[in-house]
Amino acid sequence: MAKGRAGSLLLTMALVVLAGCERTSQKVEQPLPVTRPAHAPAALASLRATASANGSAACPVVAPALGPHRGALYYAAPDGRGGGLLANQPGRLQTVLEQLVPGDMVVVQAGDYGSIQWPAGVDGRPEAPITLRAEHLAVNIAGEPPDLVVQTIEPAARTRLSLTLHDVEAVRIEGIYGRIEVEGGNNIELRANHHFENPGQNVQLFDIDAVNVHHSLFENYRLKPGSEEDWVTDYGIAAYVQTRLGVHHNVFSGGFNHAISLKERSHDITVSCNRFTNCGRHCLELGQQTDGRASGKAPVDRTSARLLVQNNLIEKTDAKLVNGDFAVMVMNINDVELSRNRFVGFDYALLVASYDAPSNCSDLGETMSQIGTLPKYVRLTDNSFEGEAELRFTGRGVAGDLIEVDGLTGGPLSCELRTLPRISCDAACCRWDPSPATAAAPTLKVRDRSLSCQAAS
């Protein structure tokens, strides 16, 4: 797997440039040499079948569950000096971690542990994972949306820990109060953790296969000092180069730049049975980074693919904690289905669009391009809306970009079709190379009478 951190990101939002877009234009005669994805409904049906087997039909989960604890039990404390085999003789956390083998568990007693680096080579197996568990789970989330019930513990009982893991296999983290970063590896489970106002990302995932994030609480209610729009916590979950990510039965509350952001090349994702409240700028940012082409370098395909967003409550309850217009943004990602979600209070529920500028213009000198997989299919089915809401479908430069709609209820709903936005930034690399196959608005197919859409003037 590729290693290393992602470069700095230019977080220019597509919404800024949607005004002034023109009506449908003609297709380019010679389409770009791209890889056509598998038939979208078939690809999503395969993902749904796998995810329903791991989770349920109501709450599909793409990543399989890890096995139970079945090995030795250790204890750790902030000032631990014992051998760690008895609760009244806890060891030092770093020392205990280095001793663990597949199936073992360490119970981490309450206190402040600062930042801990997971030891290299300490791996479990899917049937016998290594578990780090807080003595008192930071949060308990019960029920199903919209009735997820959240119970937190007293501050004195918390296990405060910022944890970094590199190239790990089959590890479960349960019940900590802090931040988690995982780079490289497979089969990771993050459960019952409480992430509160951590600077940057609460959970960052990079280059991992099979991750379950569930029954956890993500909160932020503060803006950065001196800012009126940038939140202390940039992302609840940020995912780069991710496969098989399941996010379910979590609560995201307050203001983020994005509660969940799928950055680039993330495939086979399920976001199900969560509650998103307010979210700051956006609740879901799906496929943020554009494909790129830089002089003297191989072009980079960053398109994400195969995503189910199902049975989530996405609600706006406090205007002070919402400073973006769209609850969900669908950009450089293909084969997306949003089904049985409940949108409450958002004036703008969904935007399908392309960025107006290359994500890596400033640090990699990249122009925008379309390489490999194309973002060309979105399905909306059986979603409900409480209050007036707008859906906006904007061209992504792709010939054959298709949006299918059925079973939308509530509202009233309004809908706009727009052409590909103009590029508005001034940097030398702020351009398409080559030009997109089309500037046309996407094709919209409404399978019933649940939506009427107009072309923007």
Backbone torsions as a table, in degrees:
resi	resn	phi	psi	omega
1	MET	NA	150.3	177.4
2	ALA	-70.8	144.2	-178.1
3	LYS	-117.3	170.3	175.5
4	GLY	102.8	158.6	-177.7
5	ARG	-81.5	155.0	174.2
6	ALA	-72.0	149.0	179.0
7	GLY	-70.2	173.9	177.7
8	SER	-64.7	146.6	-172.0
9	LEU	-110.0	141.2	171.0
10	LEU	-93.1	103.8	-171.1
11	LEU	-89.6	58.1	177.8
12	THR	-82.8	123.2	-172.0
13	MET	-88.4	141.2	-178.2
14	ALA	-63.9	-28.1	-175.2
15	LEU	-59.3	-32.9	-173.7
16	VAL	-60.9	-31.0	-171.7
17	VAL	-107.6	9.9	-176.7
18	LEU	-70.4	-27.3	178.8
19	ALA	-65.3	142.3	176.5
20	GLY	84.2	6.3	178.1
21	CYS	-70.2	149.2	-176.4
22	GLU	-96.4	171.7	177.6
23	ARG	-73.0	175.1	-175.8
24	THR	-51.5	134.8	176.4
25	SER	-113.2	174.7	-176.8
26	GLN	-74.6	151.6	176.8
27	LYS	-75.5	150.7	173.3
28	VAL	-71.9	137.8	-175.8
29	GLU	-64.6	-38.3	-178.9
30	GLN	-104.8	103.2	-178.8
31	PRO	-68.7	158.7	179.7
32	LEU	-67.2	149.5	176.5
33	PRO	-76.9	90.8	-176.4
34	VAL	-122.8	163.7	177.1
35	THR	-89.1	121.1	178.7
36	ARG	-79.3	129.3	179.7
37	PRO	-71.1	166.3	174.1
38	ALA	-61.3	158.8	179.2
39	HIS	-51.3	123.9	-168.4
40	ALA	-57.8	-49.0	-179.6
41	PRO	-59.2	-37.4	179.1
42	ALA	-66.3	-41.5	179.6
43	ALA	-63.2	-41.8	179.7
44	LEU	-72.0	-35.4	177.8
45	ALA	-63.0	-39.1	178.0
46	SER	-65.4	-43.2	177.6
47	LEU	-62.3	-43.6	-178.6
48	ARG	-63.2	-40.1	-179.0
49	ALA	-62.4	-45.3	178.4
50	THR	-64.4	-44.9	-176.0
51	ALA	-68.7	-35.5	178.8
52	SER	-69.2	-31.9	177.0
53	ALA	-68.7	-36.6	178.5
54	ASN	-77.0	-38.5	-179.8
55	GLY	-109.5	-104.1	176.7
56	SER	-157.2	170.7	177.8
57	ALA	-62.6	-35.5	179.7
58	ALA	-76.5	-38.5	-176.5
59	CYS	-127.2	75.5	-179.0
60	PRO	-67.2	142.0	-178.0
61	VAL	-135.0	115.6	-170.7
62	VAL	-74.7	-33.4	-176.5
63	ALA	-88.0	133.0	-179.9
64	PRO	-68.0	153.6	179.9
65	ALA	-75.4	150.6	173.7
66	LEU	-80.7	159.5	178.7
67	GLY	-73.7	174.5	-178.2
68	PRO	-80.4	167.7	171.9
69	HIS	-67.2	132.1	-178.7
70	ARG	-146.4	16.1	-179.2
71	GLY	-119.1	-147.0	-178.8
72	ALA	-73.1	155.4	179.0
73	LEU	-117.2	125.2	-179.7
74	TYR	-119.2	164.6	177.9
75	TYR	-131.8	144.7	178.3
76	ALA	-136.3	151.2	178.1
77	ALA	-141.8	158.1	-179.5
78	PRO	-56.6	-35.3	179.8
79	ASP	-111.9	28.6	-175.2
80	GLY	-62.1	132.0	178.6
81	ARG	-129.0	1.3	-177.8
82	GLY	-89.6	-169.7	-179.7
83	GLY	-80.2	-15.3	175.8
84	GLY	87.9	0.5	-178.4
85	LEU	-90.5	-11.3	178.8
86	LEU	-125.1	146.4	-179.3
87	ALA	-62.7	-30.6	179.5
88	ASN	-90.8	4.3	174.6
89	GLN	-134.7	58.5	-175.8
90	PRO	-68.5	153.5	177.6
91	GLY	-99.4	177.0	173.6
92	ARG	-73.6	135.5	-171.9
93	LEU	-58.2	-47.6	-177.7
94	GLN	-60.7	-39.9	179.7
95	THR	-66.9	-42.6	-179.8
96	VAL	-64.8	-43.4	-179.5
97	LEU	-56.3	-37.9	-177.3
98	GLU	-67.4	-16.0	-178.3
99	GLN	-93.1	-11.6	-169.1
100	LEU	-73.1	144.4	176.0
101	VAL	-128.5	168.3	-177.2
102	PRO	-49.6	132.6	180.0
103	GLY	94.9	-13.6	-176.8
104	ASP	-78.5	158.6	175.7
105	MET	-134.5	140.7	170.2
106	VAL	-115.6	127.1	175.1
107	VAL	-93.9	119.4	-173.6
108	VAL	-100.9	113.6	-175.5
109	GLN	-71.1	164.1	-176.2
110	ALA	-60.2	148.7	178.9
111	GLY	141.5	-178.4	-176.6
112	ASP	-106.3	117.9	-176.9
113	TYR	-105.8	-4.1	-178.8
114	GLY	66.0	-141.0	-178.6
115	SER	-101.9	131.7	-178.7
116	ILE	-125.8	133.6	173.7
117	GLN	-99.4	123.0	178.5
118	TRP	-62.3	132.6	-176.1
119	PRO	-65.9	141.5	177.6
120	ALA	-64.4	139.8	175.9
121	GLY	83.5	-1.9	178.0
122	VAL	-91.5	94.2	-173.5
123	ASP	-126.5	151.6	171.3
124	GLY	-104.2	-162.9	171.9
125	ARG	-130.3	154.4	-176.8
126	PRO	-53.7	-37.1	178.8
127	GLU	-83.9	-12.9	-179.7
128	ALA	-143.1	69.5	-176.8
129	PRO	-72.4	163.0	167.9
130	ILE	-91.3	133.6	-175.5
131	THR	-120.6	128.0	167.1
132	LEU	-106.3	117.0	-175.8
133	ARG	-127.0	130.4	174.5
134	ALA	-66.7	144.5	179.1
135	GLU	-56.8	-39.9	175.6
136	HIS	-121.1	116.2	-179.3
137	LEU	-59.2	131.6	-172.6
138	ALA	-63.0	-28.8	-177.9
139	VAL	-150.2	147.6	172.1
140	ASN	-122.3	121.4	178.6
141	ILE	-117.7	121.8	-177.2
142	ALA	-124.5	161.4	176.1
143	GLY	91.1	-172.5	179.6
144	GLU	-126.8	150.9	-179.9
145	PRO	-65.1	145.7	7.0
146	PRO	-84.6	7.5	-173.2
147	ASP	-104.3	47.5	172.1
148	LEU	-73.6	126.4	-178.2
149	VAL	-106.5	126.0	-174.8
150	VAL	-110.0	130.2	175.3
151	GLN	-131.3	122.0	178.1
152	THR	-104.5	169.9	-178.5
153	ILE	-105.2	168.1	178.5
154	GLU	-65.4	146.7	-179.2
155	PRO	-53.4	-38.1	-177.4
156	ALA	-66.3	-19.2	-177.9
157	ALA	-92.9	-1.4	-174.8
158	ARG	-76.0	146.8	167.5
159	THR	-99.1	101.2	-176.5
160	ARG	-88.1	120.8	-170.8
161	LEU	-157.9	129.9	170.1
162	SER	-105.6	118.6	-167.7
163	LEU	-119.6	132.9	176.7
164	THR	-122.1	130.5	-179.2
165	LEU	-127.9	134.7	179.8
166	HIS	-126.1	129.0	173.1
167	ASP	52.2	57.1	-177.7
168	VAL	-113.5	156.2	179.1
169	GLU	-129.3	134.4	172.3
170	ALA	53.7	67.7	179.1
171	VAL	-126.7	136.8	177.0
172	ARG	-117.0	130.8	176.8
173	ILE	-117.2	122.2	-174.2
174	GLU	-128.9	125.4	161.5
175	GLY	82.9	14.0	-179.0
176	ILE	-84.3	164.1	175.7
177	TYR	-115.5	103.5	-176.6
178	GLY	164.4	-146.9	-173.5
179	ARG	-123.3	148.2	-179.7
180	ILE	-134.0	130.9	174.8
181	GLU	-127.8	127.2	179.6
182	VAL	-125.0	125.7	179.8
183	GLU	-130.2	108.5	179.0
184	GLY	86.4	138.8	176.3
185	GLY	126.1	-164.7	-179.9
186	ASN	-158.5	160.6	176.8
187	ASN	57.5	71.9	-179.7
188	ILE	-117.6	135.7	175.5
189	GLU	-124.2	126.6	178.1
190	LEU	-119.4	114.8	-170.6
191	ARG	-136.9	140.1	171.2
192	ALA	59.2	30.3	178.0
193	ASN	-94.9	152.0	-179.8
194	HIS	-118.0	116.8	-177.9
195	HIS	-111.9	109.2	-172.0
196	PHE	-123.9	112.5	170.6
197	GLU	50.9	42.6	173.6
198	ASN	-79.9	133.3	176.0
199	PRO	-61.4	141.3	179.3
200	GLY	80.4	-119.9	-177.7
201	GLN	-106.9	140.1	170.9
202	ASN	-73.1	-47.8	176.9
203	VAL	-131.8	123.5	176.2
204	GLN	-118.6	128.6	-177.7
205	LEU	-123.0	128.3	-178.0
206	PHE	-139.5	120.9	172.2
207	ASP	60.4	58.1	-178.3
208	ILE	-131.4	148.2	172.3
209	ASP	-112.7	128.1	175.1
210	ALA	73.0	89.6	177.2
211	VAL	-130.5	133.2	171.5
212	ASN	-114.8	122.5	173.4
213	VAL	-115.9	114.5	-173.2
214	HIS	-151.3	156.9	177.4
215	HIS	50.0	41.9	179.7
216	SER	-121.4	160.5	-176.7
217	LEU	-117.1	126.5	178.3
218	PHE	-117.0	122.0	-176.8
219	GLU	-136.0	143.3	167.8
220	ASN	-159.4	131.5	-178.5
221	TYR	-128.6	10.7	-174.7
222	ARG	-120.2	139.5	169.3
223	LEU	-85.2	157.4	174.0
224	LYS	-63.5	146.0	-179.1
225	PRO	-54.7	129.2	177.7
226	GLY	82.4	-1.2	-178.8
227	SER	-108.2	147.7	176.3
228	GLU	-105.5	0.9	-176.8
229	GLU	-143.7	-14.6	-178.6
230	ASP	-98.2	124.2	-175.2
231	TRP	-88.8	151.6	178.4
232	VAL	-56.2	-46.7	175.8
233	THR	-92.8	112.1	-178.7
234	ASP	-66.7	-50.9	-177.2
235	TYR	-132.3	141.8	165.5
236	GLY	-68.6	-56.0	174.3
237	ILE	-131.1	127.5	173.4
238	ALA	-117.2	125.8	-175.6
239	ALA	-123.8	126.1	176.8
240	TYR	-119.9	136.0	172.0
241	VAL	47.0	58.5	-170.9
242	GLN	-114.4	139.0	170.6
243	THR	-126.2	144.4	179.3
244	ARG	53.0	71.7	176.9
245	LEU	-111.9	122.0	175.4
246	GLY	-112.5	122.2	179.3
247	VAL	-120.2	110.8	-173.9
248	HIS	-148.8	149.0	177.1
249	HIS	55.7	38.4	173.7
250	ASN	-106.7	162.9	173.8
251	VAL	-121.9	125.1	175.5
252	PHE	-112.3	119.8	-172.8
253	SER	-134.6	134.5	175.5
254	GLY	106.1	-147.8	-175.4
255	GLY	-113.2	128.4	172.5
256	PHE	-134.2	161.5	166.2
257	ASN	-66.7	-38.0	169.8
258	HIS	-152.1	129.7	176.5
259	ALA	-64.5	-44.3	172.2
260	ILE	-131.7	130.5	176.7
261	SER	-127.6	118.1	170.3
262	LEU	-91.3	107.2	-170.9
263	LYS	-75.4	-61.8	-174.3
264	GLU	-157.2	147.8	172.3
265	ARG	46.1	45.5	176.0
266	SER	-104.8	128.7	-171.9
267	HIS	-131.1	145.4	177.6
268	ASP	60.9	76.9	-174.0
269	ILE	-123.4	138.4	170.3
270	THR	-124.8	130.8	174.5
271	VAL	-123.1	101.9	-170.0
272	SER	-138.4	142.8	170.9
273	CYS	59.0	39.0	174.0
274	ASN	-106.0	165.0	171.1
275	ARG	-118.7	124.0	176.9
276	PHE	-112.4	120.2	-178.8
277	THR	-120.0	111.7	176.6
278	ASN	77.1	-66.9	169.9
279	CYS	78.2	-6.1	-179.8
280	GLY	75.9	-110.7	-176.1
281	ARG	-79.4	-53.3	179.0
282	HIS	-150.3	147.9	174.5
283	CYS	-77.3	-48.5	-178.5
284	LEU	-127.5	123.5	172.9
285	GLU	-115.0	110.9	-167.3
286	LEU	-113.8	108.3	-179.6
287	GLY	80.0	62.9	-172.2
288	GLN	-72.1	-46.9	-167.8
289	GLN	-86.4	139.2	179.6
290	THR	-80.1	156.6	167.4
291	ASP	-62.6	152.5	-174.0
292	GLY	-136.5	152.3	176.5
293	ARG	-138.5	119.9	179.1
294	ALA	-121.2	149.2	-178.2
295	SER	-58.9	128.9	176.7
296	GLY	78.7	4.5	-178.5
297	LYS	-125.2	156.0	176.6
298	ALA	-67.7	140.6	176.4
299	PRO	-64.3	153.1	-173.6
300	VAL	-118.9	123.3	174.1
301	ASP	-90.9	114.0	-179.4
302	ARG	-110.2	9.4	-176.1
303	THR	-65.5	131.0	172.3
304	SER	-88.8	165.4	-176.6
305	ALA	-158.5	150.2	173.0
306	ARG	67.3	92.0	-175.9
307	LEU	-139.1	130.3	170.5
308	LEU	-110.8	124.3	173.2
309	VAL	-116.6	106.4	-167.5
310	GLN	-138.6	137.1	168.8
311	ASN	60.2	39.7	175.5
312	ASN	-103.2	149.1	169.0
313	LEU	-96.8	121.9	-178.5
314	ILE	-122.9	103.1	-167.7
315	GLU	-128.1	146.4	172.9
316	LYS	-112.0	117.3	-178.7
317	THR	-120.0	-15.0	-176.0
318	ASP	-144.3	108.1	-176.9
319	ALA	-60.4	-25.6	-179.4
320	LYS	-68.0	-19.6	-179.0
321	LEU	-104.1	16.2	177.6
322	VAL	-131.1	114.3	178.1
323	ASN	-124.9	16.2	172.8
324	GLY	-121.7	164.6	-172.6
325	ASP	-92.8	-34.2	-172.9
326	PHE	-110.2	133.6	178.7
327	ALA	-68.3	-40.1	-177.5
328	VAL	-129.9	131.5	176.3
329	MET	-118.9	126.8	178.5
330	VAL	-114.1	116.5	-174.4
331	MET	-124.8	-107.5	-173.8
332	ASN	-84.6	68.1	-179.0
333	ILE	-149.1	138.8	-177.7
334	ASN	-113.1	155.9	177.6
335	ASP	58.3	72.4	-177.6
336	VAL	-118.5	133.0	173.0
337	GLU	-127.9	125.9	172.2
338	LEU	-110.8	114.6	-174.9
339	SER	-136.1	141.3	173.3
340	ARG	57.0	28.6	174.5
341	ASN	-89.1	153.5	179.9
342	ARG	-116.2	115.9	179.1
343	PHE	-101.3	127.4	-176.5
344	VAL	-129.2	118.8	168.3
345	GLY	84.6	-9.2	179.5
346	PHE	-82.4	123.5	176.7
347	ASP	-63.8	-36.3	179.8
348	TYR	-120.5	110.4	-172.6
349	ALA	-89.8	-40.9	-170.4
350	LEU	-145.5	135.6	173.2
351	LEU	-126.9	126.3	168.2
352	VAL	-108.5	122.3	-172.3
353	ALA	-162.9	170.7	168.6
354	SER	-105.9	154.5	171.6
355	TYR	-64.6	158.5	177.5
356	ASP	-94.6	-0.4	-176.5
357	ALA	-154.2	150.5	178.7
358	PRO	-66.3	136.6	-176.9
359	SER	-65.0	-31.1	-175.6
360	ASN	-114.1	35.1	177.8
361	CYS	-65.5	-47.5	-171.2
362	SER	-71.4	-38.9	-173.8
363	ASP	-99.9	-25.0	-178.6
364	LEU	-116.1	-4.6	179.8
365	GLY	66.8	30.5	-175.3
366	GLU	-89.8	140.8	164.8
367	THR	-88.9	164.9	174.8
368	MET	-76.0	144.1	179.6
369	SER	-151.2	178.2	175.0
370	GLN	-130.0	104.0	-173.8
371	ILE	-120.9	133.4	173.3
372	GLY	68.9	-124.9	-176.7
373	THR	-66.7	139.4	179.7
374	LEU	-104.1	142.9	173.3
375	PRO	-82.2	101.0	-169.1
376	LYS	-141.6	12.3	177.9
377	TYR	-148.5	128.9	175.5
378	VAL	-137.3	135.7	176.7
379	ARG	-124.8	133.4	174.3
380	LEU	-118.1	121.1	-177.1
381	THR	-142.9	130.3	172.9
382	ASP	59.3	35.7	172.9
383	ASN	-92.4	148.3	179.6
384	SER	-117.1	151.9	-175.8
385	PHE	-133.8	127.6	176.2
386	GLU	-106.7	113.7	-175.7
387	GLY	95.6	166.1	-179.0
388	GLU	-64.5	135.2	-177.5
389	ALA	-147.8	149.8	178.7
390	GLU	-116.0	141.4	171.0
391	LEU	-114.7	137.9	-178.3
392	ARG	-130.7	124.9	-177.5
393	PHE	-116.5	115.3	-172.5
394	THR	-118.9	143.9	179.1
395	GLY	-57.3	141.0	177.8
396	ARG	-113.0	14.5	177.9
397	GLY	81.4	11.8	-172.3
398	VAL	-112.8	126.0	173.7
399	ALA	-68.7	132.6	179.9
400	GLY	83.8	12.0	176.4
401	ASP	-61.4	120.5	-171.4
402	LEU	-122.8	133.6	173.8
403	ILE	-121.5	123.0	179.1
404	GLU	-110.9	138.5	-173.6
405	VAL	-135.3	137.7	168.6
406	ASP	-161.3	157.1	170.9
407	GLY	68.9	25.6	176.9
408	LEU	-81.7	135.6	-177.6
409	THR	-130.5	162.2	177.0
410	GLY	87.6	-148.0	179.7
411	GLY	98.8	-147.4	18.1
412	PRO	-71.8	149.8	-178.8
413	LEU	-107.8	141.6	169.1
414	SER	-123.3	159.3	-173.3
415	CYS	-147.9	140.6	176.1
416	GLU	-128.7	141.5	169.7
417	LEU	-106.9	128.3	-178.6
418	ARG	-130.5	156.5	177.9
419	THR	-82.8	174.0	179.9
420	LEU	-56.9	127.9	-179.7
421	PRO	-63.9	147.9	171.4
422	ARG	-69.9	151.5	173.7
423	ILE	-80.7	130.3	-171.7
424	SER	-113.7	-11.5	-176.1
425	CYS	-79.3	164.2	-171.4
426	ASP	-103.6	-8.3	-177.0
427	ALA	-64.4	157.8	-176.2
428	ALA	-62.5	-28.7	-177.5
429	CYS	-95.5	9.0	179.9
430	CYS	-83.5	76.1	-179.7
431	ARG	-162.2	166.5	173.3
432	TRP	-88.1	141.1	175.6
433	ASP	-145.7	106.5	-9.3
434	PRO	-75.8	-175.4	179.0
435	SER	-64.3	150.8	178.5
436	PRO	-61.2	159.1	179.1
437	ALA	-62.8	-29.6	-179.0
438	THR	-156.8	153.4	171.0
439	ALA	-103.8	8.4	-173.0
440	ALA	-70.5	157.3	170.1
441	ALA	-67.1	156.1	178.0
442	PRO	-67.2	161.0	172.9
443	THR	-81.7	129.9	179.8
444	LEU	-111.7	125.2	175.0
445	LYS	-118.2	111.9	177.2
446	VAL	-98.4	115.3	-172.3
447	ARG	-79.3	-10.1	176.1
448	ASP	-141.4	-154.6	-179.7
449	ARG	-109.3	30.6	-174.7
450	SER	-85.0	-5.1	-178.1
451	LEU	-153.4	137.6	172.8
452	SER	-123.4	130.3	-171.2
453	CYS	-124.0	143.4	179.3
454	GLN	-119.1	147.7	173.0
455	ALA	-74.2	138.4	178.5
456	ALA	-69.4	144.1	-179.9
457	SER	-86.9	NA	NA
